Amino acid sequence: MKPRDALEPNNRGIAGRRAEKPEERVALEPVGGTPSGFRKLAGKENGEWTAGPSLVAHGMIWMFIVALISVAVAFFRGEMEPGYTPKDINDAGALMFFVLGSVASVIAVVAKTQGAIIGEKQLGTAAWVLSKPASRRAFVLAKLAVHFRWLLAVTLLFPAVVFYGLMTAVSTLPPPPLLFLGGLAILALGLLFYLALSLLLGTVFESRGPLAGSVFGFMVAGFMIANYAPWLTAAFPWLFFQTGHYLVTQVRSPCTA
């Protein structure tokens, strides 16, 4: 065999690699940035929130429970206790706001998202969506981002604005604005935790009942666990309402004492 003949197969292989189309090589490279299909899936989730009476219904329910009931309790406490100062009235209202806001956010998460993934699995739309060029990561992240935005608005932000304005009128002393925003951010972090937990369980369970029971059970069990293992409250949002209240009222938390 001549040396030239021995080199010919290698030359043909090199020529074949050089003849590959650029788009074929690009397709094999990992793609960064926004997950595939995220924007379209987020638009779909936004449409489900804004279409129909769901958004208005959630807004009215949580506005009444979180904001108006809290202000009413603070007002009646101030009327029944003549020795109450404006700060005492604000503290009573803040306690109710953070307790009701914490519980309401969990109830709203379960009510709105218990079928977010399970419902789509039962109807077959999840398999249909994922069969298209949409990644599983985009499928879950779109639900997390959109639901968090709307749930945060209807359960905490809008009620917080109304609560702050009414409490200022009732007590004649506005609560510390920066501290109140800090406490609200703590509640928002708890909302994000329970939302992520609900979506996670939606990928595991096949029906809504076990999901709702698991989320509510985790919240209720946490109140009891906190009495025996208070160090766990630093990792889980069981007593976030207490932390937010202590921040607004400028009282040192027993967990950090």
C-alpha positions in Angstrom: 0.0 0.0 0.0 1.3 3.4 -0.9 1.6 6.1 1.7 -0.8 8.2 -0.3 -3.5 5.5 -0.2 -3.1 5.1 3.6 -3.9 8.8 4.0 -7.0 8.9 1.8 -9.6 7.6 4.3 -8.5 10.2 6.9 -8.7 12.9 4.3 -12.2 11.9 3.4 -13.2 11.9 7.1 -11.7 15.4 7.5 -13.5 16.6 4.4 -16.8 15.1 5.7 -16.5 16.9 9.0 -15.7 20.1 7.2 -18.8 19.7 5.0 -21.2 19.5 8.1 -23.8 22.3 8.0 -23.3 25.0 10.6 -26.8 24.7 12.0 -26.2 21.0 12.7 -23.2 21.8 14.9 -25.1 24.6 16.7 -28.0 22.2 17.5 -25.6 20.1 19.6 -24.4 23.0 21.7 -26.2 23.7 25.1 -28.5 26.6 25.0 -28.5 29.1 27.9 -30.8 31.9 28.9 -34.6 31.7 29.2 -35.9 28.1 29.4 -37.6 27.0 26.2 -41.2 28.0 26.0 -41.2 30.0 29.3 -42.7 33.2 27.8 -45.6 31.4 26.1 -46.3 29.3 29.2 -46.2 32.4 31.4 -48.6 34.2 29.1 -51.0 31.2 29.3 -50.9 31.3 33.1 -51.4 35.1 33.1 -54.5 34.6 30.9 -56.0 32.1 33.3 -55.6 34.6 36.2 -57.0 37.6 34.4 -59.8 35.7 32.5 -63.0 35.3 34.5 -63.9 36.4 38.0 -61.1 34.5 39.8 -58.8 37.6 40.3 -61.6 39.8 41.6 -63.0 37.1 43.8 -59.6 36.4 45.4 -58.9 40.1 45.8 -62.2 40.8 47.6 -62.0 37.8 49.9 -58.5 38.4 51.1 -59.0 42.2 51.3 -61.8 41.6 53.7 -60.1 38.9 55.8 -56.5 40.2 55.9 -57.0 44.0 55.9 -60.5 44.9 57.1 -60.8 42.3 59.9 -57.4 43.3 61.3 -58.3 47.0 61.3 -61.7 46.2 62.9 -60.1 44.2 65.7 -57.6 47.0 66.4 -60.4 49.6 66.4 -62.6 47.7 68.9 -59.6 47.0 71.1 -58.8 50.7 71.2 -62.5 51.5 72.1 -62.7 48.9 74.8 -59.4 49.8 76.4 -59.3 53.6 77.2 -55.6 53.3 78.2 -54.5 52.1 74.8 -52.0 54.4 73.1 -51.8 54.8 69.3 -48.8 52.5 69.3 -50.8 49.8 71.2 -53.6 50.1 68.6 -51.0 49.7 65.8 -49.5 46.7 67.6 -52.8 44.9 68.0 -53.7 45.6 64.3 -50.2 44.4 63.2 -50.6 41.1 65.1 -53.9 40.4 63.4 -52.6 41.4 60.0 -49.6 39.1 60.2 -51.5 36.2 61.6 -54.3 36.4 59.1 -51.9 37.2 56.2 -49.8 34.2 56.9 -52.8 31.8 57.1 -54.6 33.4 54.2 -51.6 33.1 51.9 -51.4 29.3 52.6 -55.1 28.9 52.0 -54.9 30.9 48.8 -51.9 28.9 47.5 -53.8 25.6 48.0 -57.1 26.9 46.6 -55.4 28.3 43.5 -52.6 25.9 42.7 -53.8 22.5 43.9 -54.8 21.7 40.3 -52.1 23.7 38.6 -50.1 20.6 37.7 -52.4 17.8 38.8 -55.3 19.2 36.7 -53.1 19.4 33.6 -51.8 15.8 34.2 -55.4 14.5 34.5 -56.5 16.3 31.3 -53.4 15.3 29.4 -52.5 18.9 28.6 -49.2 18.6 30.5 -48.0 15.8 28.3 -49.2 17.7 25.2 -47.3 20.9 26.2 -44.1 19.0 27.1 -44.3 17.1 23.7 -43.8 20.5 22.1 -40.5 22.4 22.3 -41.2 23.4 25.9 -38.9 22.3 28.7 -40.1 20.8 32.0 -38.2 23.6 33.8 -40.1 26.2 31.9 -43.4 24.4 32.6 -42.8 24.6 36.4 -41.1 28.0 36.5 -43.8 29.7 34.6 -46.4 28.5 37.1 -44.2 29.5 40.0 -43.5 33.0 38.7 -47.0 33.9 37.6 -48.8 32.4 40.6 -46.4 34.1 43.0 -47.0 37.5 41.4 -50.7 37.3 41.5 -51.0 35.6 44.9 -48.6 38.1 46.4 -50.7 41.0 45.0 -54.1 39.7 46.1 -53.3 38.2 49.5 -50.6 40.5 50.8 -49.8 43.7 48.8 -53.2 45.2 48.2 -54.5 44.3 51.7 -51.3 45.7 53.1 -51.9 49.1 51.4 -55.5 49.3 52.6 -54.5 48.1 56.1 -51.7 50.7 56.4 -54.0 53.5 55.4 -56.9 52.5 57.6 -54.6 51.9 60.6 -53.1 55.4 60.2 -56.6 56.8 60.3 -57.7 54.7 63.3 -54.7 55.2 65.5 -53.6 58.6 64.2 -50.1 57.2 64.2 -48.7 55.5 61.0 -46.9 52.2 61.6 -43.1 52.4 60.9 -43.1 52.2 57.1 -39.7 50.5 56.6 -40.3 48.0 59.4 -43.8 47.2 58.0 -42.3 46.6 54.5 -39.7 44.3 56.1 -42.4 42.3 57.9 -44.4 42.1 54.6 -41.3 40.8 52.9 -41.1 38.0 55.5 -44.7 37.0 54.8 -43.9 37.1 51.0 -41.0 34.7 51.6 -43.4 32.3 53.4 -45.9 32.5 50.6 -43.1 31.6 48.1 -42.2 28.6 50.2 -45.7 27.2 50.4 -46.2 27.9 46.7 -43.1 26.0 45.8 -44.2 23.1 48.1 -47.6 23.0 46.4 -46.1 22.8 42.9 -43.6 20.2 44.0 -46.3 18.0 45.5 -48.3 18.5 42.3 -45.6 16.6 40.4 -45.8 13.7 42.9 -49.5 13.2 43.6 -52.2 12.3 41.1 -55.2 13.9 42.9 -55.9 17.2 44.7 -56.8 15.8 48.1 -53.4 14.5 49.2 -51.7 17.7 48.0 -54.1 20.0 50.0 -53.8 17.8 53.1 -50.0 17.7 52.9 -49.7 21.5 52.6 -52.2 22.2 55.4 -50.7 19.4 57.5 -47.2 20.8 57.2 -48.4 24.2 58.3 -50.4 23.0 61.3 -47.8 20.4 62.4 -45.2 23.2 62.2 -47.0 25.1 65.0 -46.6 22.1 67.3 -43.1 21.2 66.2 -41.9 24.8 66.9 -42.7 24.3 70.6 -40.3 21.3 70.8 -37.7 22.2 68.2 -37.7 26.0 68.0 -34.4 25.9 66.1 -36.3 24.5 63.1 -38.2 27.8 62.8 -35.1 29.3 61.3 -35.4 27.0 58.3 -39.2 26.7 57.8 -41.9 29.5 57.6 -44.1 28.2 60.5 -43.6 31.3 62.6 -42.9 33.9 60.0 -46.0 35.8 61.1 -44.4 36.1 64.5 -41.1 37.3 63.2 -42.9 40.0 61.0 -44.9 41.2 64.0 -41.9 41.4 66.2 -40.1 43.4 63.5 -42.9 45.9 63.2 -43.5 46.3 66.9 -39.8 46.5 67.5 -39.9 43.6 70.0 -37.1 41.1 70.2 -38.1 37.6 69.2 -37.8 34.9 71.9 -36.0 32.7 69.4 -33.2 35.2 69.2 -33.2 36.2 72.8 
